[in-house]
Amino acid sequence: MPSCKKLFLIIGAPGSGKTTDAELIAKENDNIAHYSTGDMLRAEVAKKSELGLKIDTYISKGLIVPIAVAIKTITNAIKNAPTDIIIIDGYPRSMEQLNALDGYLLQDNFLELISVIEVKVSEDTARDRVLGRARGADDNTKVFNNRMKVYLEPLADIQAFYTTKNILKVISGEGTIQDIVLEMGSFINSKI
């Protein structure tokens, strides 16, 4: 019987630093793998698997991948991860995504959700970071405001759900990357 894999989810506003934090923690720890949901979907497409071809029919048309397909992609990546400790950032973004994952976790004893870590930053900090990095055409005020609205709308419900399960950990994302990574890494290590 394979050992149970331990899952950590990291949520946060656009510009909160959640992806950078998770990447650095995984880089510093050989026993931790990090995935971003979008990267996993693209990797599945690149494999040209049956699931990948299905995903591509949505992505190639600019459509959102159905929740069941997204969950299957995430869980496949987790099961094939080279480590027993996995961090996924940017998930869940909605109650639909949360409920789909929760339903899956109830059926699968191969995977345990250890904690959901929220990287909390003020809207001003998030805006300054996103507009300051200007990585792409979507890093502008109008798009940022929409992304922030999409993030904030389900946030109270997501926080309440994971607080009830006693697995929500809030970390301030206002400090330096080193401070945030140290706090987040220490917390993750305390749980494994």
NUKENU-824573 format. One record per residue (C-alpha): x, y, z; residue number from 1; residue in three letters. Coordinates in steps of 0.1 Angstrom, whole numbers, padded with zeros to 4 digits, m for minus. Last residue first. Example, Ala and Ser with C-alpha at 12.3 -4.5 7.8 and 13.67 -1.06 7.14 Angstrom:
@c1=0137 c2=m0011 c3=0071 pos=2 code=SER
@c1=0123 c2=m0045 c3=0078 pos=1 code=ALA
END
This chain:
@c1=0050 c2=0170 c3=0082 pos=192 code=ILE
@c1=0029 c2=0197 c3=0098 pos=191 code=LYS
@c1=0058 c2=0216 c3=0115 pos=190 code=SER
@c1=0076 c2=0215 c3=0081 pos=189 code=ASN
@c1=0047 c2=0233 c3=0065 pos=188 code=ILE
@c1=0047 c2=0260 c3=0092 pos=187 code=PHE
@c1=0084 c2=0265 c3=0090 pos=186 code=SER
@c1=0083 c2=0268 c3=0052 pos=185 code=GLY
@c1=0054 c2=0294 c3=0054 pos=184 code=MET
@c1=0073 c2=0315 c3=0080 pos=183 code=GLU
@c1=0106 c2=0313 c3=0062 pos=182 code=LEU
@c1=0090 c2=0318 c3=0028 pos=181 code=VAL
@c1=0072 c2=0349 c3=0041 pos=180 code=ILE
@c1=0103 c2=0364 c3=0058 pos=179 code=ASP
@c1=0125 c2=0357 c3=0027 pos=178 code=GLN
@c1=0099 c2=0372 c3=0003 pos=177 code=ILE
@c1=0100 c2=0404 c3=0024 pos=176 code=THR
@c1=0069 c2=0413 c3=0045 pos=175 code=GLY
@c1=0033 c2=0421 c3=0034 pos=174 code=GLU
@c1=0023 c2=0385 c3=0026 pos=173 code=GLY
@c1=0010 c2=0379 c3=0061 pos=172 code=SER
@c1=0003 c2=0342 c3=0068 pos=171 code=ILE
@c1=m0032 c2=0328 c3=0074 pos=170 code=VAL
@c1=m0035 c2=0291 c3=0082 pos=169 code=LYS
@c1=m0068 c2=0273 c3=0075 pos=168 code=LEU
@c1=m0069 c2=0237 c3=0086 pos=167 code=ILE
@c1=m0094 c2=0237 c3=0115 pos=166 code=ASN
@c1=m0122 c2=0220 c3=0094 pos=165 code=LYS
@c1=m0145 c2=0249 c3=0103 pos=164 code=THR
@c1=m0117 c2=0273 c3=0093 pos=163 code=THR
@c1=m0115 c2=0255 c3=0060 pos=162 code=TYR
@c1=m0151 c2=0262 c3=0052 pos=161 code=PHE
@c1=m0152 c2=0297 c3=0066 pos=160 code=ALA
@c1=m0122 c2=0308 c3=0046 pos=159 code=GLN
@c1=m0137 c2=0294 c3=0014 pos=158 code=ILE
@c1=m0170 c2=0311 c3=0021 pos=157 code=ASP
@c1=m0152 c2=0344 c3=0029 pos=156 code=ALA
@c1=m0131 c2=0342 c3=m0002 pos=155 code=LEU
@c1=m0159 c2=0335 c3=m0028 pos=154 code=PRO
@c1=m0162 c2=0371 c3=m0040 pos=153 code=GLU
@c1=m0126 c2=0382 c3=m0031 pos=152 code=LEU
@c1=m0107 c2=0364 c3=m0059 pos=151 code=TYR
@c1=m0131 c2=0373 c3=m0087 pos=150 code=VAL
@c1=m0131 c2=0409 c3=m0075 pos=149 code=LYS
@c1=m0093 c2=0410 c3=m0073 pos=148 code=MET
@c1=m0091 c2=0396 c3=m0109 pos=147 code=ARG
@c1=m0115 c2=0422 c3=m0121 pos=146 code=ASN
@c1=m0096 c2=0451 c3=m0104 pos=145 code=ASN
@c1=m0063 c2=0437 c3=m0118 pos=144 code=PHE
@c1=m0078 c2=0436 c3=m0153 pos=143 code=VAL
@c1=m0088 c2=0472 c3=m0151 pos=142 code=LYS
@c1=m0056 c2=0483 c3=m0134 pos=141 code=THR
@c1=m0032 c2=0466 c3=m0159 pos=140 code=ASN
@c1=m0012 c2=0434 c3=m0157 pos=139 code=ASP
@c1=m0033 c2=0415 c3=m0183 pos=138 code=ASP
@c1=m0010 c2=0426 c3=m0211 pos=137 code=ALA
@c1=0019 c2=0409 c3=m0196 pos=136 code=GLY
@c1=0046 c2=0409 c3=m0169 pos=135 code=ARG
@c1=0038 c2=0444 c3=m0157 pos=134 code=ALA
@c1=0057 c2=0437 c3=m0124 pos=133 code=ARG
@c1=0048 c2=0470 c3=m0109 pos=132 code=GLY
@c1=0011 c2=0467 c3=m0118 pos=131 code=LEU
@c1=0009 c2=0434 c3=m0100 pos=130 code=VAL
@c1=0030 c2=0444 c3=m0071 pos=129 code=ARG
@c1=0013 c2=0478 c3=m0065 pos=128 code=ASP
@c1=m0022 c2=0463 c3=m0069 pos=127 code=ARG
@c1=m0014 c2=0435 c3=m0044 pos=126 code=ALA
@c1=0000 c2=0459 c3=m0019 pos=125 code=THR
@c1=m0030 c2=0483 c3=m0023 pos=124 code=ASP
@c1=m0054 c2=0454 c3=m0019 pos=123 code=GLU
@c1=m0038 c2=0445 c3=0014 pos=122 code=SER
@c1=m0020 c2=0412 c3=0015 pos=121 code=VAL
@c1=m0029 c2=0378 c3=0030 pos=120 code=LYS
@c1=m0011 c2=0346 c3=0019 pos=119 code=VAL
@c1=m0038 c2=0320 c3=0028 pos=118 code=GLU
@c1=m0025 c2=0286 c3=0036 pos=117 code=ILE
@c1=m0048 c2=0256 c3=0033 pos=116 code=VAL
@c1=m0036 c2=0227 c3=0054 pos=115 code=SER
@c1=m0031 c2=0190 c3=0057 pos=114 code=ILE
@c1=m0053 c2=0178 c3=0028 pos=113 code=LEU
@c1=m0047 c2=0140 c3=0029 pos=112 code=GLU
@c1=m0043 c2=0119 c3=m0002 pos=111 code=LEU
@c1=m0043 c2=0081 c3=m0008 pos=110 code=PHE
@c1=m0076 c2=0077 c3=0012 pos=109 code=ASN
@c1=m0095 c2=0089 c3=m0018 pos=108 code=ASP
@c1=m0133 c2=0091 c3=m0015 pos=107 code=GLN
@c1=m0136 c2=0120 c3=0009 pos=106 code=LEU
@c1=m0107 c2=0138 c3=m0009 pos=105 code=LEU
@c1=m0127 c2=0137 c3=m0042 pos=104 code=TYR
@c1=m0157 c2=0154 c3=m0026 pos=103 code=GLY
@c1=m0134 c2=0180 c3=m0010 pos=102 code=ASP
@c1=m0118 c2=0187 c3=m0044 pos=101 code=LEU
@c1=m0152 c2=0192 c3=m0061 pos=100 code=ALA
@c1=m0165 c2=0212 c3=m0032 pos=99 code=ASN
@c1=m0135 c2=0236 c3=m0033 pos=98 code=LEU
@c1=m0136 c2=0240 c3=m0071 pos=97 code=GLN
@c1=m0174 c2=0248 c3=m0069 pos=96 code=GLU
@c1=m0167 c2=0271 c3=m0039 pos=95 code=MET
@c1=m0143 c2=0291 c3=m0061 pos=94 code=SER
@c1=m0106 c2=0298 c3=m0066 pos=93 code=ARG
@c1=m0094 c2=0266 c3=m0049 pos=92 code=PRO
@c1=m0066 c2=0265 c3=m0058 pos=91 code=TYR
@c1=m0040 c2=0291 c3=m0067 pos=90 code=GLY
@c1=m0010 c2=0272 c3=m0054 pos=89 code=ASP
@c1=m0006 c2=0235 c3=m0051 pos=88 code=ILE
@c1=0020 c2=0222 c3=m0026 pos=87 code=ILE
@c1=0027 c2=0185 c3=m0024 pos=86 code=ILE
@c1=0044 c2=0163 c3=0002 pos=85 code=ILE
@c1=0048 c2=0126 c3=m0007 pos=84 code=ASP
@c1=0074 c2=0133 c3=m0034 pos=83 code=THR
@c1=0080 c2=0123 c3=m0070 pos=82 code=PRO
@c1=0045 c2=0134 c3=m0079 pos=81 code=ALA
@c1=0025 c2=0108 c3=m0099 pos=80 code=ASN
@c1=m0004 c2=0107 c3=m0075 pos=79 code=LYS
@c1=m0004 c2=0145 c3=m0072 pos=78 code=ILE
@c1=m0003 c2=0150 c3=m0110 pos=77 code=ALA
@c1=m0032 c2=0125 c3=m0114 pos=76 code=ASN
@c1=m0051 c2=0144 c3=m0086 pos=75 code=THR
@c1=m0047 c2=0177 c3=m0103 pos=74 code=ILE
@c1=m0057 c2=0165 c3=m0138 pos=73 code=THR
@c1=m0087 c2=0146 c3=m0124 pos=72 code=LYS
@c1=m0098 c2=0177 c3=m0105 pos=71 code=ILE
@c1=m0094 c2=0199 c3=m0136 pos=70 code=ALA
@c1=m0114 c2=0174 c3=m0157 pos=69 code=VAL
@c1=m0143 c2=0172 c3=m0131 pos=68 code=ALA
@c1=m0143 c2=0211 c3=m0129 pos=67 code=ILE
@c1=m0147 c2=0216 c3=m0167 pos=66 code=PRO
@c1=m0117 c2=0234 c3=m0184 pos=65 code=VAL
@c1=m0126 c2=0270 c3=m0190 pos=64 code=ILE
@c1=m0128 c2=0279 c3=m0226 pos=63 code=LEU
@c1=m0102 c2=0297 c3=m0247 pos=62 code=GLY
@c1=m0109 c2=0275 c3=m0278 pos=61 code=LYS
@c1=m0076 c2=0257 c3=m0276 pos=60 code=SER
@c1=m0080 c2=0254 c3=m0238 pos=59 code=ILE
@c1=m0113 c2=0235 c3=m0241 pos=58 code=TYR
@c1=m0104 c2=0209 c3=m0268 pos=57 code=THR
@c1=m0069 c2=0208 c3=m0252 pos=56 code=ASP
@c1=m0083 c2=0194 c3=m0220 pos=55 code=ILE
@c1=m0099 c2=0164 c3=m0238 pos=54 code=LYS
@c1=m0066 c2=0158 c3=m0256 pos=53 code=LEU
@c1=m0048 c2=0159 c3=m0223 pos=52 code=GLY
@c1=m0073 c2=0134 c3=m0207 pos=51 code=LEU
@c1=m0067 c2=0109 c3=m0235 pos=50 code=GLU
@c1=m0029 c2=0116 c3=m0231 pos=49 code=SER
@c1=m0011 c2=0139 c3=m0255 pos=48 code=LYS
@c1=0016 c2=0144 c3=m0228 pos=47 code=LYS
@c1=0017 c2=0181 c3=m0238 pos=46 code=ALA
@c1=m0020 c2=0185 c3=m0229 pos=45 code=VAL
@c1=m0013 c2=0170 c3=m0194 pos=44 code=GLU
@c1=0016 c2=0194 c3=m0189 pos=43 code=ALA
@c1=m0007 c2=0224 c3=m0199 pos=42 code=ARG
@c1=m0033 c2=0214 c3=m0173 pos=41 code=LEU
@c1=m0006 c2=0209 c3=m0146 pos=40 code=MET
@c1=0009 c2=0243 c3=m0154 pos=39 code=ASP
@c1=m0025 c2=0260 c3=m0150 pos=38 code=GLY
@c1=m0030 c2=0244 c3=m0116 pos=37 code=THR
@c1=0004 c2=0254 c3=m0103 pos=36 code=SER
@c1=0025 c2=0226 c3=m0089 pos=35 code=TYR
@c1=0051 c2=0223 c3=m0061 pos=34 code=HIS
@c1=0068 c2=0191 c3=m0050 pos=33 code=ALA
@c1=0083 c2=0188 c3=m0014 pos=32 code=ILE
@c1=0108 c2=0162 c3=m0002 pos=31 code=ASN
@c1=0138 c2=0179 c3=m0018 pos=30 code=ASP
@c1=0131 c2=0210 c3=0002 pos=29 code=ASN
@c1=0147 c2=0244 c3=m0007 pos=28 code=GLU
@c1=0133 c2=0243 c3=m0042 pos=27 code=LYS
@c1=0099 c2=0234 c3=m0030 pos=26 code=ALA
@c1=0099 c2=0263 c3=m0005 pos=25 code=ILE
@c1=0111 c2=0287 c3=m0032 pos=24 code=LEU
@c1=0084 c2=0276 c3=m0057 pos=23 code=GLU
@c1=0057 c2=0279 c3=m0030 pos=22 code=ALA
@c1=0067 c2=0315 c3=m0021 pos=21 code=ASP
@c1=0070 c2=0325 c3=m0058 pos=20 code=THR
@c1=0035 c2=0311 c3=m0065 pos=19 code=THR
@c1=0019 c2=0327 c3=m0034 pos=18 code=LYS
@c1=0034 c2=0361 c3=m0039 pos=17 code=GLY
@c1=0003 c2=0381 c3=m0030 pos=16 code=SER
@c1=0002 c2=0397 c3=m0064 pos=15 code=GLY
@c1=m0031 c2=0383 c3=m0074 pos=14 code=PRO
@c1=m0048 c2=0376 c3=m0041 pos=13 code=ALA
@c1=m0040 c2=0345 c3=m0021 pos=12 code=GLY
@c1=m0044 c2=0308 c3=m0018 pos=11 code=ILE
@c1=m0019 c2=0280 c3=m0011 pos=10 code=ILE
@c1=m0030 c2=0244 c3=m0008 pos=9 code=LEU
@c1=m0010 c2=0219 c3=0011 pos=8 code=PHE
@c1=m0013 c2=0182 c3=0003 pos=7 code=LEU
@c1=0002 c2=0152 c3=0021 pos=6 code=LYS
@c1=0005 c2=0119 c3=0002 pos=5 code=LYS
@c1=m0006 c2=0087 c3=0020 pos=4 code=CYS
@c1=0019 c2=0059 c3=0017 pos=3 code=SER
@c1=0016 c2=0033 c3=m0010 pos=2 code=PRO
@c1=0000 c2=0000 c3=0000 pos=1 code=MET
END
